[in-house]
Amino acid sequence: MAMEGVETLDDVSTVAQKIIEELSCPFFLVNGSTVKIGCSVGIAFFPAHGETWEDLLARADQALYHVKKSGKGRWKIYNSDCSI
């Protein structure tokens, strides 16, 4: 997901945390079942982490897998320790 108009790292962290919180809420299905999912979020910035969609997606994906190794339900901004 691309976010335009993000001014600060606090803005990014707020959005990432809200996504994680909302997706961790249970879903109630019409058949009466309840489903619970979770997510982790990887973040990359243009142009610091890449100038193409492909580069940005690759860096965000690296950040995502890095955060998943350290625990699910979290977010991470790409940096050099995310490189694989």
Stockholm file with secondary structure:
# STOCKHOLM 1.0

chainA/1-84         MAMEGVETLDDVSTVAQKIIEELSCPFFLVNGSTVKIGCSVGIAFFPAHGETWEDLLARADQALYHVKKSGKGRWKIYNSDCSI
#=GR chainA/1-84 SS CCCCSCCSHHHHHHHHHHHHHHHTSCEECTTSCEECCCCCEEECCTTTTCSSHHHHHHHHHHHHHHHHHTCSSCEEECCGGGCC
#=GC SS_cons        CCCCSCCSHHHHHHHHHHHHHHHTSCEECTTSCEECCCCCEEECCTTTTCSSHHHHHHHHHHHHHHHHHTCSSCEEECCGGGCC
//
